Each structure stands twice: as C-alpha cells, then as structure tokens.
C-alpha cells in the first residue's frame, strides 16, 4: 500500500463535496466473508464445542463445551487471545473453565458478556430456576475478580418452558433471548422458537416486560434462535431453520439504518458461512470484522467453533483496483444515505456517507486483489 497524507485527502474531499449535489439511494452496502476457519485443536476438542461469544474487547472467547475436566454435562469455558513475535496478531490459548460458581453438575451453555466484562449471562438447567432451561446472570466487581454466584432472572424473563440463547448488549441494558413456542411440562420436546428483547434504563433498574421481535415470519415448526446484536446496534445476527435450506439451522442477518428504526428483511448468509451441516449461535466482533459461530460436523457427530473475516466492498466500479475512480464515486455519494458507499465504520455502514466511510476506504487505497464481487448477504 502506498503512503498518503490523510489530513490533506480529507480536506480535499470536504472542499469538493461542498460543490456537489448528492442524492440518496436504496442499494445495499456490499461486503464479503472470508474463508471459513476452524479454530483448531487448541480451542476445539473431540467433544461438542458450541455457543461462542466474542467479548467486546476481542481478547476473550466464551463458549460451551462437553469436554472432560468440567463439573458435569456442558460447562462454560473461555479462551484468551495471546500474542508472540511470530504471531503478533494473536492466537487463542488453551481454554479455561469458568469455575464452580458458574458451572455445576447440570448443563450450562450459551454465554454472553458486557463490554466491561463485569456481567455474564448464560443458560442453565440447574435447580433453583423456574423450569427447564432458564437464563441466569452473574456479576463481578473487576475483570480480575471471580464471578459471583449467579441469580435467576425471575418469572418476568423465565417460565416453565425453556428460555435460552441470551445475548446481553454491550452496555448491559438490553437482553435478547429465545423462547420455545411448542413445549409442555408433560412433553419436554420442543419445536420452534421466537426471539424476545427486554430493556432496562440502567444496570440497577428492573427489566421491562419482554417484547417479541417480529424479525422473521412465524411458521409452524420453525425456530429463530441465537440472537446477537452488533456493537453499533445496526446489525442483528441469528440462526433459524425457517428457509428449509438444510435439515439444520442457518445463520441470518438483518440490518437497520438507525437504532430507533425497524429491522430490514433478514438475509440468509451465503455458503462461506452456511453449509448442510448446520450453523448456529453467531457472534460478531465489536469492530464488525469477524464473525464466530458453531457448526456441526455430521461425519463425527460433534460441533466445532469457526470464524470468518468480513471485508467491505470498496471497489465500487468493480474494475479490480481501489483508485481515483472509486474515490470520485464515494464523493458523489457524500452526505447521502446511499448505502453502496456507506461502508463504515462497520461493513454494513451507519446510515450516512461521511468521513467514517472515507477512513475505511483509505485503508484499501491503491490495493489490488481486493474483493470486488457483490453477494447477497
């Protein structure tokens, strides 16, 4: 990549944009997923490893595992990213069990954590709940402190049926989770599920009454699970078997232009993510650059943790180069809501073409062999 004077470039764009009349658009910002990457034998085991949740700092990955060395059934584990001279970008270290306060002889799974690392939400079948899977919450005073004994979130959130897949927002004031829709005490087998969200004004405030998210049409026997919201609140990942693409769930994505606007039509992610083996429990990194999920390996009857990078399409004219022509197109869309050029700060944009998109664009300036093909994400 050639060097450039970013301050001068931004100043030039501001001058040029001042003389341009722009118009909005309804196209979709494009981005591509990189190759599916298995997290490898250090993190994955010969047993089921599922339900990844990447901490907002990107340095810890929480997940559920049935591997030996736990307290019974599935436990929650965490792997921490480490660096070396040979690998400055970091690698995942050996997983550690979260200990006896979080884990028990019963099933614990589906963890999520706040941006400051002080609130952990997970699902458990342990005694003391309301019924079946319940959602529990644990806190700690500092990131180096042990977790406090978890509390059940009570009858407003939990019921006699299964509640699980809890995802707490980075600020700790929103909780997304799934509720099974076909369940009875006499028939513990359930089919289908809906996603709900509950909010609270502050961490000390009580949770509001949960509201069902109308993000995917209901259909007999289908389920929507594994909710995960991006740090900017504009992208919502989840898994669903609604499309009948395979016998198992696939991962979907819905986006919105503002935090107070409605969600757009969900998009089924492509073959870079979804396969016939079944994919579920997506988790997006805070910077929107990496997606984590778990996938079944039918040949071995186990699940592994996977990841894929996300790269915005900045070659707007699809000529294989990131150059002046693309910059002119970006300028033409300046200060508009044309999502073709709305590529930052997250790959799905933030609803306006501005300096955030320029910053992302300049990361790829005069590079070659960058993604150019659009895909339906």
C-alpha positions as CSV (number, residue, x, y, z in Angstrom):
1,X,0.0,0.0,0.0
2,X,1.3,3.5,-0.9
3,X,1.6,6.1,1.7
4,X,-0.8,9.1,1.7
5,X,-1.5,12.3,3.6
6,X,-4.8,11.5,5.2
7,X,-5.4,15.0,6.5
8,X,-4.8,16.5,3.1
9,X,-7.0,13.9,1.5
10,X,-9.9,14.6,3.9
11,X,-9.5,18.4,3.4
12,X,-9.6,18.0,-0.4
13,X,-12.8,15.8,-0.2
14,X,-14.5,18.3,2.1
15,X,-13.8,21.1,-0.5
16,X,-15.0,19.0,-3.4
17,X,-18.1,17.7,-1.6
18,X,-19.2,21.3,-0.8
19,X,-19.8,21.8,-4.5
20,X,-21.6,18.5,-5.2
21,X,-25.4,17.9,-5.1
22,X,-26.0,14.4,-3.8
23,X,-29.0,12.1,-3.9
24,X,-30.0,9.1,-1.7
25,X,-30.2,5.5,-2.8
26,X,-31.7,2.3,-1.7
27,X,-28.9,0.0,-2.7
28,X,-27.1,-2.2,-0.1
29,X,-23.6,-1.8,1.0
30,X,-21.7,-4.9,-0.1
31,X,-19.3,-7.0,1.9
32,X,-17.8,-10.4,1.7
33,X,-17.0,-13.1,4.1
34,X,-13.6,-14.7,4.1
35,X,-12.8,-18.4,4.2
36,X,-14.3,-20.5,6.9
37,X,-11.6,-21.1,9.5
38,X,-11.9,-23.8,12.2
39,X,-10.5,-22.5,15.5
40,X,-8.3,-25.6,15.7
41,X,-7.3,-28.3,18.2
42,X,-6.2,-25.9,20.9
43,X,-9.7,-24.5,21.2
44,X,-11.9,-27.3,19.8
45,X,-11.9,-30.7,21.2
46,X,-13.2,-34.2,20.1
47,X,-16.4,-33.3,22.0
48,X,-19.1,-30.7,21.3
49,X,-17.8,-27.2,21.4
50,X,-20.6,-24.7,20.9
51,X,-22.2,-21.3,21.5
52,X,-19.3,-18.9,21.0
53,X,-19.5,-15.3,22.2
54,X,-16.6,-13.0,21.5
55,X,-16.0,-10.4,24.3
56,X,-16.2,-6.8,23.1
57,X,-12.5,-6.3,23.7
58,X,-11.9,-9.1,21.2
59,X,-9.5,-10.8,23.6
60,X,-11.7,-13.5,25.2
61,X,-14.0,-16.0,23.5
62,X,-16.6,-17.7,25.8
63,X,-18.2,-20.9,24.7
64,X,-19.9,-24.1,26.0
65,X,-18.2,-27.5,25.8
66,X,-18.8,-31.1,26.8
67,X,-15.1,-31.8,27.1
68,X,-13.6,-33.6,30.2
69,X,-12.4,-31.5,33.1
70,X,-15.6,-29.7,33.8
71,X,-18.2,-30.1,36.5
72,X,-20.7,-32.3,34.6
73,X,-22.8,-32.1,31.4
74,X,-21.8,-29.0,29.4
75,X,-19.7,-26.2,31.1
76,X,-18.8,-22.7,30.1
77,X,-15.2,-22.1,29.1
78,X,-13.1,-19.1,28.0
79,X,-10.1,-18.9,25.7
80,X,-7.9,-15.8,25.7
81,X,-6.0,-14.4,22.8
82,X,-2.3,-14.3,23.2
83,X,0.5,-12.8,21.0
84,X,4.1,-13.7,20.2
85,X,6.8,-12.3,17.9
86,X,5.9,-15.0,15.4
87,X,2.2,-14.2,15.6
88,X,1.7,-10.6,16.5
89,X,-2.0,-10.7,15.5
90,X,-2.6,-13.2,18.3
91,X,-3.7,-16.8,18.7
92,X,-6.2,-18.4,21.0
93,X,-4.7,-20.1,24.1
94,X,-5.9,-23.2,25.9
95,X,-9.5,-22.8,27.2
96,X,-10.1,-22.4,31.0
97,X,-13.2,-23.5,32.9
98,X,-15.1,-20.6,34.5
99,X,-15.3,-22.4,37.8
100,X,-17.8,-23.8,40.2
101,X,-19.9,-20.7,40.8
102,X,-20.8,-20.5,37.1
103,X,-20.7,-24.2,36.2
104,X,-22.4,-27.1,38.0
105,X,-23.2,-30.7,37.5
106,X,-26.1,-29.6,35.4
107,X,-26.0,-28.0,31.9
108,X,-24.6,-24.5,31.5
109,X,-24.3,-23.0,28.0
110,X,-24.9,-20.0,25.7
111,X,-22.8,-17.3,27.5
112,X,-22.6,-13.6,26.7
113,X,-20.8,-10.8,28.4
114,X,-20.9,-7.0,28.6
115,X,-18.3,-4.6,27.2
116,X,-16.7,-4.0,30.5
117,X,-16.6,-7.7,31.3
118,X,-18.5,-7.4,34.5
119,X,-21.8,-9.0,33.6
120,X,-22.2,-12.6,32.4
121,X,-25.5,-14.0,31.1
122,X,-25.9,-17.7,30.4
123,X,-28.5,-20.5,30.3
124,X,-28.6,-23.4,32.8
125,X,-30.7,-26.3,33.8
126,X,-29.5,-26.1,37.4
127,X,-32.0,-26.3,40.4
128,X,-33.5,-23.1,41.7
129,X,-34.9,-22.0,38.4
130,X,-38.4,-21.8,37.1
131,X,-38.4,-24.6,34.6
132,X,-36.1,-26.3,32.2
133,X,-33.5,-24.0,30.7
134,X,-33.5,-20.6,32.4
135,X,-31.5,-17.5,31.9
136,X,-29.1,-16.6,34.7
137,X,-26.9,-13.6,35.4
138,X,-23.6,-13.3,37.3
139,X,-21.5,-10.2,38.1
140,X,-18.0,-9.4,39.3
141,X,-16.5,-6.1,40.6
142,X,-13.5,-6.2,38.3
143,X,-12.3,-8.2,35.3
144,X,-9.7,-9.9,37.6
145,X,-12.3,-10.9,40.2
146,X,-14.0,-14.2,40.4
147,X,-17.6,-14.4,39.3
148,X,-20.3,-14.0,42.0
149,X,-22.9,-16.8,42.4
150,X,-25.4,-16.3,39.6
151,X,-29.0,-15.2,40.1
152,X,-32.1,-16.4,38.1
153,X,-33.7,-13.6,36.2
154,X,-37.1,-14.5,37.5
155,X,-40.6,-15.0,36.2
156,X,-40.6,-11.9,34.0
157,X,-37.9,-13.4,31.8
158,X,-38.1,-17.1,32.6
159,X,-41.1,-19.5,32.5
160,X,-41.9,-23.2,32.9
161,X,-40.6,-23.7,29.4
162,X,-37.1,-23.3,28.0
163,X,-35.5,-19.8,27.7
164,X,-32.0,-19.7,26.3
165,X,-29.6,-18.1,23.8
166,X,-29.5,-14.9,26.0
167,X,-27.4,-12.1,24.5
168,X,-26.7,-9.1,26.7
169,X,-25.9,-5.8,25.0
170,X,-22.5,-4.2,25.5
171,X,-23.9,-1.6,27.9
172,X,-25.9,-4.3,29.9
173,X,-29.2,-2.6,29.3
174,X,-30.8,-4.8,26.7
175,X,-31.2,-8.6,26.7
176,X,-32.1,-10.7,23.6
177,X,-33.1,-14.3,24.1
178,X,-35.2,-17.1,22.6
179,X,-38.3,-18.8,24.0
180,X,-39.5,-22.2,22.7
181,X,-43.0,-22.0,21.3
182,X,-44.0,-25.7,21.4
183,X,-43.5,-27.0,24.8
184,X,-45.4,-28.5,27.7
185,X,-44.4,-29.9,31.1
186,X,-45.6,-33.3,30.1
187,X,-43.8,-33.2,26.7
188,X,-40.3,-31.7,27.1
189,X,-39.6,-31.9,23.4
190,X,-40.0,-28.5,21.8
191,X,-40.1,-27.3,18.2
192,X,-39.8,-23.7,17.0
193,X,-38.8,-20.6,18.9
194,X,-39.2,-16.8,18.9
195,X,-36.7,-14.1,19.8
196,X,-37.6,-11.6,22.5
197,X,-35.9,-8.4,23.8
198,X,-36.2,-6.8,27.2
199,X,-34.5,-3.5,28.2
200,X,-33.8,-1.5,31.4
201,X,-32.9,2.1,31.9
202,X,-29.8,1.4,33.9
203,X,-28.0,-1.7,35.2
204,X,-29.6,-1.1,38.6
205,X,-33.1,-0.8,37.1
206,X,-35.6,-3.7,36.7
207,X,-36.1,-5.3,33.4
208,X,-39.1,-4.2,31.3
209,X,-41.7,-6.7,30.0
210,X,-40.1,-8.7,27.2
211,X,-41.3,-7.9,23.6
212,X,-41.4,-10.4,20.8
213,X,-39.2,-9.4,17.9
214,X,-41.0,-9.7,14.6
215,X,-37.8,-10.2,12.7
216,X,-38.7,-13.4,10.9
217,X,-42.2,-14.6,9.9
218,X,-43.6,-17.3,12.1
219,X,-44.2,-20.7,10.6
220,X,-45.3,-24.0,12.2
221,X,-42.2,-25.9,13.4
222,X,-39.6,-23.3,12.5
223,X,-37.4,-21.6,15.1
224,X,-35.4,-18.4,15.5
225,X,-32.5,-18.7,17.9
226,X,-29.1,-17.4,18.8
227,X,-29.6,-13.6,18.7
228,X,-26.5,-11.5,18.6
229,X,-26.5,-7.7,18.1
230,X,-23.5,-5.7,16.8
231,X,-21.8,-3.1,19.0
232,X,-23.4,-0.2,16.9
233,X,-26.8,-1.8,17.2
234,X,-27.3,-1.8,13.4
235,X,-26.8,-5.5,12.6
236,X,-28.6,-8.4,14.1
237,X,-27.4,-11.9,13.5
238,X,-29.4,-15.0,14.5
239,X,-29.9,-18.6,13.4
240,X,-33.1,-20.1,12.0
241,X,-34.4,-23.2,10.2
242,X,-37.1,-21.1,8.5
243,X,-35.8,-21.5,5.0
244,X,-35.6,-25.3,4.8
245,X,-32.2,-24.9,3.1
246,X,-30.9,-27.8,5.1
247,X,-32.1,-30.1,7.9
248,X,-30.4,-27.8,10.4
249,X,-30.4,-24.1,11.3
250,X,-28.5,-21.5,9.1
251,X,-27.3,-18.0,10.1
252,X,-29.2,-14.9,9.0
253,X,-28.5,-11.2,9.2
254,X,-30.9,-8.2,9.5
255,X,-29.8,-4.6,9.4
256,X,-31.3,-1.2,10.1
257,X,-30.1,2.4,9.4
258,X,-30.7,3.8,12.9
259,X,-31.1,2.4,16.4
260,X,-34.7,3.6,16.5
261,X,-35.7,2.3,13.1
262,X,-37.2,-1.1,12.2
263,X,-35.2,-4.1,11.0
264,X,-35.0,-4.8,7.3
265,X,-35.8,-8.1,5.8
266,X,-33.4,-10.8,7.1
267,X,-30.8,-12.1,4.6
268,X,-29.6,-15.7,4.6
269,X,-25.8,-15.7,4.7
270,X,-24.1,-17.5,1.8
271,X,-22.0,-20.7,1.5
272,X,-19.0,-19.0,3.1
273,X,-20.9,-19.4,6.4
274,X,-23.8,-21.8,6.0
275,X,-23.4,-25.5,5.0
276,X,-25.5,-28.6,5.1
277,X,-24.0,-29.4,8.4
278,X,-25.9,-26.8,10.3
279,X,-24.7,-23.5,11.7
280,X,-25.9,-21.6,14.8
281,X,-25.1,-19.1,17.6
282,X,-23.4,-16.4,15.6
283,X,-21.3,-13.7,17.5
284,X,-19.9,-10.6,15.8
285,X,-16.8,-8.9,17.0
286,X,-17.1,-5.3,18.3
287,X,-15.4,-3.8,15.2
288,X,-17.6,-5.9,12.8
289,X,-14.6,-7.5,11.2
290,X,-15.0,-11.1,12.4
291,X,-18.0,-13.5,12.8
292,X,-17.8,-16.5,15.1
293,X,-20.3,-19.4,15.1
294,X,-20.5,-23.1,15.7
295,X,-21.1,-25.7,13.1
296,X,-21.9,-29.4,13.2
297,X,-19.6,-32.0,11.8
298,X,-22.0,-34.7,10.8
299,X,-19.3,-37.2,9.9
300,X,-18.1,-37.1,13.5
301,X,-21.3,-36.2,15.2
302,X,-19.7,-33.2,17.0
303,X,-19.7,-29.4,16.8
304,X,-16.8,-27.1,16.4
305,X,-16.2,-23.3,16.7
306,X,-15.5,-21.4,13.5
307,X,-14.7,-17.9,12.4
308,X,-14.7,-15.8,9.2
309,X,-13.5,-12.3,8.4
310,X,-15.8,-9.6,7.0
311,X,-14.4,-7.2,4.3
312,X,-16.4,-4.3,2.9
313,X,-16.6,-3.9,-0.9
314,X,-14.7,-0.7,-1.7
315,X,-14.1,-1.4,-5.4
316,X,-17.3,0.5,-6.3
317,X,-16.8,0.3,-10.1
318,X,-15.7,-3.4,-10.0
319,X,-12.5,-2.9,-12.0
320,X,-10.2,-4.7,-9.7
321,X,-8.5,-1.6,-8.3
322,X,-9.1,0.8,-5.5
323,X,-8.2,4.1,-7.1
324,X,-9.3,7.6,-8.0
325,X,-12.4,6.4,-9.9
326,X,-13.7,4.8,-6.7
327,X,-12.9,7.9,-4.7
328,X,-14.9,10.0,-7.1
329,X,-17.9,7.7,-6.7
330,X,-17.6,8.0,-2.9
331,X,-17.5,11.8,-3.3
332,X,-20.6,11.7,-5.4
333,X,-22.4,9.9,-2.6
334,X,-21.1,12.1,0.2
335,X,-23.5,13.1,2.9
336,X,-26.2,10.9,1.4
337,X,-27.8,7.7,2.6
338,X,-26.6,5.8,-0.5
339,X,-25.6,2.6,1.2
340,X,-23.5,1.4,-1.7
341,X,-20.8,3.8,-0.3
342,X,-21.8,3.5,3.4
343,X,-19.0,1.1,4.3
344,X,-18.0,2.4,7.7
345,X,-17.3,2.3,10.5
346,X,-18.9,-1.2,10.3
347,X,-19.1,-3.1,7.0
348,X,-22.9,-2.5,6.9
349,X,-22.4,1.2,7.4
350,X,-24.1,3.7,9.8
351,X,-26.8,5.3,7.6
352,X,-24.7,8.2,6.1
353,X,-21.8,8.6,3.8
354,X,-19.2,10.7,5.6
355,X,-15.7,10.7,7.0
356,X,-16.2,7.3,8.6
357,X,-16.6,5.8,5.2
358,X,-13.5,7.7,3.9
359,X,-11.4,6.3,6.7
360,X,-12.4,2.7,5.8
361,X,-11.9,3.5,2.1
362,X,-8.4,4.8,2.6
363,X,-7.4,1.5,4.3
364,X,-7.7,-0.1,0.9
365,X,-6.3,2.8,-1.2
366,X,-4.4,1.6,-4.3
367,X,-4.5,-2.0,-3.2
368,X,-5.0,-4.8,-5.7
369,X,-6.7,-8.1,-5.5
370,X,-9.4,-6.9,-3.1
371,X,-12.9,-8.3,-3.1
372,X,-14.9,-6.9,-5.9
373,X,-17.8,-9.3,-6.4
374,X,-21.1,-8.4,-4.8
375,X,-23.0,-11.1,-2.9
376,X,-26.4,-11.3,-1.3
377,X,-25.6,-11.2,2.3
